[in-house]
Amino acid sequence: MKSKGTAYILCIIGFFGIAGLQHFYLGKILKGLLWFFTLGFFGLGTIIDLFTMGSQVDNYNTKKELETIRANALANK
């Protein structure tokens, strides 16, 4: 399970020069690379991330929980 606090810290660090860390943390490698090479879409993408990071972490955690539930259901068949 990923932490919203950690994602926000990485996002803020990214705003000051190491853009994309929050996306690498959430397993979005291509988006992380895009943010890294464009400096977070020149800062605008990082600002948007500050407002949407909570829901991005929630989506990641929900996806991982569903994968676990599906794997357990298939294993119990």
SULNORJO-V340056 format. One record per backbone hydrogen bond with DSSP energy under -0.5 kcal/mol. NH is the residue of the N-H (numbers start at 0). CO is the residue of the C=O. E is the energy in kcal/mol with one decimal. If there is no record, write none. Layout:
NH,CO,E
NH,CO,E
//
This chain:
6,2,-1.9
7,3,-2.6
8,4,-2.4
9,5,-2.5
10,6,-2.1
11,7,-2.6
12,8,-2.6
13,9,-2.4
14,10,-1.7
15,11,-0.9
15,12,-0.9
16,13,-1.6
17,12,-1.2
18,16,-0.5
20,17,-1.0
22,19,-0.8
23,19,-1.9
24,20,-2.3
25,21,-1.2
26,23,-1.5
27,22,-2.9
28,26,-1.2
31,27,-2.5
32,28,-2.6
33,29,-2.4
34,30,-2.6
35,31,-2.5
36,32,-2.7
37,33,-1.5
38,35,-0.7
39,34,-3.6
41,37,-2.9
42,38,-1.5
43,40,-1.4
44,39,-1.6
45,39,-1.2
46,42,-1.9
47,43,-2.1
48,44,-2.3
49,45,-1.6
50,46,-0.8
50,47,-0.9
51,47,-1.3
52,48,-2.0
55,51,-2.0
56,52,-2.4
57,53,-2.2
58,54,-2.5
59,55,-2.1
60,56,-2.7
61,57,-2.5
62,58,-2.4
63,59,-2.3
64,60,-2.3
65,61,-2.5
66,62,-2.1
67,63,-1.9
68,64,-2.4
69,65,-2.7
70,66,-2.4
71,67,-2.4
72,68,-2.4
73,69,-2.5
74,70,-1.9
75,71,-1.5
76,73,-0.9
//
